[in-house]
């Protein structure tokens, strides 16, 4: 008996690859996205329009969006930290964009060189422009459990940032356990605080598997009504601005876990395994020699 639908938002081509030290070719990135497009995802994050000096791996994001074979019914997303990035994403044909806030001041300054308040000043014109053309904007909140610079994060601070993003017009708020410090209890406390100000149907869990608890944290989130989870094929990723953070939870593990629980993801697990094999091969081929 099915427990109903549950969606995985694939972030491997952006959040997964951004932390790889050796540059991956545009052709390889396109091939990975094309694999994922055949798996049944509704949303795939494929690009980030940030400064190539800060994030060399994301240079050429426009070429990736131009080169992929777009599958019907799939939205291809891009991260846009400011109006310049937003304009570039629009020119490249992104189907939706995302803004990236933090629940901690230390991480906000390390990640985007701005305070939390300054980050909202940057996001406001993006949300305003997107509203006029009905372009979906997703909001990320990083460091929802702990910050590598500020320590444990108060759930009330997470709720305040999520509430503000939602009020500005973000259609969904993705809550990131950036350092992978979360446990089912801490994730539940955070979600209970956020759920008071943002409808649970507009929330997504974004959990890194640093502590090996990502699947347990997903289970805790399911019990509180969350039905969307970010994951990266092959477990790629981490965060270049969060020292020690391991990769995102692997898409293939989440898909199999949700299916085992009785949720319908609409995904082809065989195609995802093929994509995971490609992703891990890309990492192996670009890894520096010992």
C-alpha positions in Angstrom: 0.0 0.0 0.0 1.4 3.4 -1.1 1.9 6.1 1.5 1.5 8.7 -1.2 3.9 10.8 -3.2 7.3 12.0 -2.1 9.6 14.1 -4.3 13.3 14.1 -4.5 14.8 17.4 -5.8 18.0 16.5 -7.6 20.9 18.9 -6.7 23.9 16.9 -7.8 24.8 18.8 -11.0 25.0 22.0 -9.0 25.4 21.5 -5.2 27.1 18.2 -5.8 29.7 19.2 -8.4 30.5 22.6 -7.0 32.8 21.1 -4.3 34.9 19.0 -6.7 38.5 20.3 -6.7 39.4 19.4 -10.3 37.4 21.0 -13.1 34.8 18.8 -14.8 34.1 19.5 -18.4 30.9 21.0 -19.7 30.3 17.9 -21.8 30.4 15.7 -18.8 28.1 17.9 -16.8 25.6 17.9 -19.7 25.8 14.1 -20.0 25.1 13.8 -16.2 22.0 16.1 -16.5 20.8 14.2 -19.5 21.0 10.9 -17.5 19.0 12.4 -14.7 16.4 13.9 -17.1 15.5 10.3 -18.0 14.9 9.2 -14.4 11.6 10.9 -13.7 12.6 14.0 -11.7 10.4 17.0 -11.8 13.1 19.4 -10.8 16.9 19.3 -11.3 19.3 22.0 -10.2 22.0 22.2 -12.8 23.7 25.6 -12.6 25.0 28.4 -10.4 25.5 31.9 -11.6 28.1 33.0 -9.1 31.5 34.6 -9.7 33.8 32.0 -11.4 36.6 33.4 -9.3 34.8 32.2 -6.1 33.3 29.0 -7.6 35.4 27.9 -10.7 33.5 24.6 -11.0 30.4 26.5 -11.9 31.9 28.5 -14.7 30.1 27.7 -17.9 26.7 27.2 -16.3 25.1 29.0 -19.2 26.7 26.5 -21.6 25.3 23.6 -19.5 21.8 25.0 -19.6 22.2 25.5 -23.4 23.5 22.0 -24.0 21.2 19.8 -22.1 18.3 17.8 -23.7 15.3 19.2 -21.8 12.8 16.6 -20.9 9.1 17.5 -20.9 7.7 18.2 -17.4 11.2 18.8 -15.9 12.2 22.2 -14.5 15.9 23.0 -14.7 17.0 25.3 -11.8 19.9 27.7 -11.2 21.3 29.4 -8.1 21.3 33.2 -8.4 22.9 35.1 -5.5 22.3 38.5 -6.9 20.7 40.4 -9.8 23.7 39.8 -12.1 23.4 36.1 -11.6 19.6 36.3 -12.0 20.0 38.1 -15.4 22.5 35.5 -16.5 20.2 32.6 -15.4 17.3 34.1 -17.3 19.4 34.6 -20.4 20.4 31.0 -20.2 16.8 29.8 -20.0 16.6 28.6 -16.4 13.1 27.4 -15.6 13.4 28.5 -12.0 16.0 30.2 -9.8 17.1 29.9 -6.1 18.3 32.3 -3.5 20.6 31.2 -0.7 20.2 32.6 2.8 21.8 31.5 6.1 20.4 31.1 9.6 23.9 32.1 11.0 25.8 35.3 10.6 29.2 33.6 10.4 28.2 31.3 7.5 26.4 34.1 5.7 29.5 36.2 5.7 31.8 33.3 4.7 29.4 32.0 2.0 28.2 35.2 0.3 30.3 37.9 2.0 27.2 39.6 3.4 25.3 39.7 6.7 21.9 38.0 6.8 20.2 41.4 6.5 22.4 42.4 3.5 21.5 39.1 1.8 17.9 39.9 1.9 18.6 43.3 0.4 20.2 41.4 -2.5 17.3 38.9 -2.8 14.5 41.5 -2.8 15.0 42.7 -6.4 15.3 39.1 -7.7 12.0 38.2 -6.1 10.4 41.3 -7.5 11.6 40.7 -11.0 10.7 37.0 -10.9 7.2 37.8 -9.7 6.4 39.9 -12.8 7.2 37.0 -15.1 5.9 34.2 -12.9 9.3 32.6 -12.6 9.5 30.3 -9.6 12.0 31.2 -6.9 13.1 28.6 -4.3 14.7 29.7 -1.0 17.5 27.9 0.7 18.3 28.3 4.4 21.8 26.9 5.3 23.2 26.0 8.7 19.8 25.1 10.2 21.3 23.0 12.9 24.9 24.1 13.4 27.3 26.6 11.9 31.1 25.9 11.5 31.8 29.4 12.7 29.0 30.2 15.2 28.2 26.8 16.7 24.6 25.5 17.4 21.8 27.5 15.7 18.6 28.4 17.5 15.6 27.0 15.7 13.9 30.3 16.1 16.6 31.9 13.9 15.9 29.3 11.2 12.2 30.0 11.4 12.7 33.8 11.2 14.8 33.4 8.0 12.4 30.9 6.4 9.4 33.0 7.3 11.0 36.0 5.6 11.9 34.1 2.4 8.4 32.7 2.2 6.9 36.2 2.7 9.1 37.6 0.0 7.7 35.1 -2.5 9.8 31.9 -2.4 7.5 29.1 -3.4 9.4 26.5 -1.3 12.0 26.7 1.5 14.8 24.1 1.5 16.2 23.7 5.0 19.9 22.7 4.9 21.8 20.8 7.5 25.0 22.2 5.9 27.5 20.6 8.4 25.7 17.3 8.7 25.4 17.8 12.4 21.7 17.1 12.6 20.1 14.2 14.5 16.4 13.2 14.3 15.8 15.2 17.5 17.5 18.4 16.4 15.9 18.2 12.9 12.5 17.7 14.5 13.0 20.7 16.8 14.0 22.9 13.9 11.1 21.7 11.7 8.6 22.3 14.5 9.8 25.9 14.8 9.7 26.5 11.0 6.4 24.7 10.6 4.8 27.4 12.8 5.5 30.1 10.2 5.7 28.3 6.8 3.2 25.6 5.7 4.8 22.2 5.9 3.8 21.5 2.3 6.2 24.3 1.3 9.2 22.9 3.1 12.0 20.6 1.9 14.8 18.8 3.7 18.4 19.2 2.5 20.5 16.9 4.6 24.2 16.2 4.4 25.4 12.7 5.5 28.5 13.8 7.4 27.3 12.0 10.6 25.7 9.1 8.8 22.2 10.2 10.0 20.7 11.7 6.8 18.2 8.9 6.3 17.1 8.9 9.9 16.7 12.7 9.6 14.5 12.2 6.6 12.4 9.7 8.6 12.0 12.4 11.3 11.0 14.9 8.7 8.5 12.5 7.1 6.8 12.1 10.5 6.3 15.9 10.7 4.8 16.1 7.2 7.7 17.0 4.9 7.5 15.3 1.5 10.3 16.9 -0.5 14.0 16.1 0.0 17.1 17.4 -1.8 19.7 14.8 -2.7 22.7 14.5 -5.0 23.3 11.6 -7.2 26.3 9.6 -6.1 26.4 11.5 -2.8 28.4 14.2 -4.5 29.1 17.5 -2.8 29.5 19.2 0.4 30.2 22.9 0.9 33.4 24.7 0.2 32.6 27.2 2.9 31.8 24.7 5.6 35.0 23.0 6.6 34.6 19.2 7.2 31.2 18.9 5.6 30.8 15.7 3.7 28.6 15.1 0.7 24.9 15.5 0.3 22.9 12.4 1.0 22.9 10.2 -2.1 19.9 10.3 -4.4 20.0 6.5 -5.0 20.0 5.8 -1.3 17.1 8.2 -0.6 15.0 6.9 -3.5 15.5 3.3 -2.4 14.7 4.2 1.2 11.5 6.0 0.4 10.4 3.2 -1.9 11.1 0.7 0.9 8.9 2.8 3.2 6.1 2.8 0.7 6.3 6.3 -0.8 6.0 6.9 -4.5 8.8 9.0 -5.9 8.0 8.4 -9.6 11.7 7.7 -10.2 13.4 4.9 -12.2 15.9 3.5 -9.8 17.9 1.8 -12.6 18.4 5.1 -14.5 19.4 6.8 -11.2 22.0 4.0 -10.7 23.4 4.7 -14.2 23.6 8.4 -13.4 25.3 7.6 -10.1 27.9 5.5 -11.8 28.7 8.3 -14.2 28.9 10.8 -11.4 31.3 8.7 -9.4 33.4 8.0 -12.5 33.6 11.8 -13.1 34.9 12.2 -9.6 37.4 9.4 -10.0 38.7 10.7 -13.3 39.2 14.2 -12.0 40.7 13.3 -8.6 44.3 14.3 -8.2 46.9 11.5 -8.2 48.2 10.3 -4.8 
